[in-house]
């Protein structure tokens, strides 16, 4: 049974995990369906059961294994094996007693509170939590489509595309050019393209020293820009170049026949091109009208309940939760806040406005890390940054600090995956 103390413990971030026996579904109360098994959905399903073990929680996710995107840039550059980023749902099922269905949710009917699956089955819900992630807009860039992504991989969904980009880098000639095309905001993992460029530069310096990586950016500014640029000047002055949007970095067209990328002012014929397309909320959320036709799903700040449909919550990358970024940390913390809100709403307990956080580490080299952090509060149905809470690594940090931050990045990854999948 939910107590106010349990909610307060979760809001304070001190709720500790414990083993929960599996229960008979016939004796359980409210039906909660969670769609999406990533850092948002899996964590939400787990914490729902931790907060109230009487809930009938069903987690719907397409595959028996989840492949994480954080640290996938290390896979691209041969510093890590893809198998180290894969997680099953077995421990979640056995420890917390949730039901797990490996299926694709295709439709939400909010009038009767049903979720339809690809095989025709329907799931009834009292509360629905959608954590479907993103959809890559493969047709948003002229000349680029799904077929083109086999030649110019995006590698923005960890898995085969990650390995494809890695193989292309390995096969490239010593004097080859690597181009990374970066879209406008918002997109998943704002510093991800710049971390990728950094680690590719590290790889090239050691294996193909005459090669170069160029970032063609649609923007003039990006997360941790000062930290990245300072590191590039020190570590990769001849290997890495960033071209901003105002300097001609915006890619406007791709010609697959000639393997050419065109910007507003120039053209590039790289040996390897990593084209990261614009993004939006996954199709399930948009088909349900939860994005109001604008690509991302607005939510109420304290509960993450949809601003469009009652009894439906949206968390993680698909949610419009500015100023929070679309990061794994943000998805995980939103999942916990949403779980607490759902349980409170079911029990008629006032929902406490959550304090939310984000921490984001980036590897510029295997032993060189940088980070950014911020805390947020829900005020008047808006998420606002708590004054004085945001900060980044110091620009003048010594080498020892950069090495520690790289270790912290790997420790953070170990902790968040343990918190989400065990």
Buried (B, 14 or more C-beta within 10 A) or exposed (E): EBEEEBBEBBBEEEBEEEEBEEBEEEEBEBBBBBBBBBBBBBBBBBBBBBBBBEBBBBBBBBEEBBBBBBBBBBBBBBBBEBEEBBBEBEEBBEBBBBBBBEBBBBEBEBEEBBBBBEEEEEBEBBBBBBBBBBBBBBEEBEBBBEEBBEBBBBBBBBBEBBBBBBEBBEEBEEEBBBBBBBBEBBBBBBBBBBBBBBBBBBBBBEBBEEBBBBBBBBBEEBBBBEBBBBBBEEBBEEBBBBBBBEBBBBBEBBBBEEBBBBBEEEEBEBBBBBBBBBBBBBEBBBEBBBBBEEBBBBBBBBBBBBBBBEBBBBBBBBBBBBEBBBBBBBBBBBBBBBBBBBBBBBBEBEBBBBBBBBBBBBBBBBBBBBBBBBBBBBEEEBBEBBEEBBEBBEEEBEEEBBBBBBEBBBEBBEEBBEBBBE
